[in-house]
Amino acid sequence: MTFESMTRWRPATGATALTLDGRVTTLLDRARVYACGITPYDMTHLGHAATFVWVDTLRRVLRTLGVEPILCRNVTDVDDVIDDAARTAGVRYDHFAALQEFRFEEDMSALRVRMPDHEPRAHRYVDAVIRLAGALASSGAAYVRDGGVYFRGRHVVARSGLNEETALRLAREYGGRPDDATKDDPFDVAVWQPAEPGHPVWDSPWGPGRPGWHAECVAMAVSTFGPCVDIHAGGADLRFPHHAYHAAMAEAYAGVSPYARAWFHVGTVLADGVKMAKSHGNCVSVQDLLRDYAPPVVRLALIDRPWAESWEYAPGVLDIAAARLEDLYRAAGRGGGHTDDTGIEHMRQLLGTDLDVPAALDVAIERGGTAARVLTAALGLS
């Protein structure tokens, strides 16, 4: 018997309450969860895995609370970094992206991450981006210039709470091209960008070009769920500019605010004091870790911590997780066949309050028996 079958529960009256980052979101029978997926241009490293294992954990916890999560996890397979990597490899961008996506799915399967309900790929939503660009231009939220369509973004910076210097740095880092003289304002971003050599091209009413990054996610999310979502998930490093512009574009298009009722920004994994990233040369691949550690150990190392906090990876993290998992398995072997309703209810409350996995594990290890067995299944550690 699994944790889900034993503990699916909803209040007799009212809605289910889930706390994320200190904010309570009430839910009825379903939750629309949009997760920013991969840009498939390189190996899956531990920083990527942390986000998607946490999203999977969120999904599992929602089910224990009696709420069915409907997960949409996109694939950004139209992106400049893919074009560059494919050109270096000497293959078409779409063939290159498909191969990297396949490798990502292998890693996710090994880590017990379940497939999403919807998995839109950006290259199939180019027409939707064109319609989005046209609607934003017609409403005045965007303008057409020199074959491109640009979203007015000054207000996005203001509501993000960032100072201009920080926002400009992040805009440059994430390809926002704030120095492009074509735009009215450095913080305007391309919904549709004019064709450039070395990149795929599609026809549009404004001439040949390709979608902008933020617009791709808006098109995929709105096409799947409509004008808003219950929870938008992704890495904390995407908070600005990507998530901020995504929300602003969706709200400008649909007139529904807020776009997301709750945000699930998973903390960044650091190595040598900086974000784990290919550009920093400090990536630790999931495949390398799985050669030395069982998948549940890697999974537990990622979730036995506060989900919103950044943390520093070191090899000893996996050894600590292995010992913690052994404690959980030993605890699961204790006790008889009775159901520990008190322990299960306590764990459920902890998981429903900011996904407090460490505290729930402490309870399971202390009480042992059924509590430990059902939590092992609930967190995908069996």
LINMO-V951955 format. One line per field, one symbol per residue. psi: psi as a letter, one per 40 degrees, with the letter a starting at -180 (. if undefined). burial: I if it has 24 or more other ideal C-beta (glycine too) atoms within 12 Angstrom, else O. Layout:
# LINMO-V951955
psi->???
burial->???
This chain:
# LINMO-V951955
psi->hiddddehiiidiaihhhhhfehhhhibeihhhhhhaihgeaihidddddddddddddddddddeehhhhhhhihgehidddddddddefiiddddddddddddddddddefhiiidhgihdeefdddddddddddddeeeiihhfeihhhhedddddedeiiddddddddddffefeehedidideiihdhiiiiieiihiiieeiiaiiiddddddddddddeaeiidhhiiideedheddddddddddddeehhidhdiighhiihihfeihhiddeffihiddddedeiiddddddddegihdehiihhideddddddddddddddddeiiaeihgdddddddddddegffgdddddddddddabdddddddddefe.
burial->OOIIOIIIIIOOOOOIOIIIIOOOIOIOOOIIIIIIIIIIIIIIIIIIIIIIIIIIIIIIIIIIIIIIIIIIIIIIIIIIIIIOIIOOOOOOIOOIIOIIIOIIIOIIOIIIIIOIOIIIIIIIIIOIIIIIIIIIIOOOIIIIIOOIIIIIIIOIIOOIOOOOOOIOOIIOOIIIIIOIOOIOIIIIIIIIIIOOOOOIOIOIOIOOIIIIIIIIIIIIIIIIIOOIIIIIIIIIIIIIIIIIIIIIIIIIIIOOOIIIIIIIIIIIIIIOOOIIIOOOOOIIIIIOIIOOIOIIIIIIIIIIIIIIOIIOIOOOIIOOIIOIIOIIIOIIOOOOOOOIOOIIIIIIIIIIIIIIIIIIIIIIIOIIIIIIIIIIIIIIII
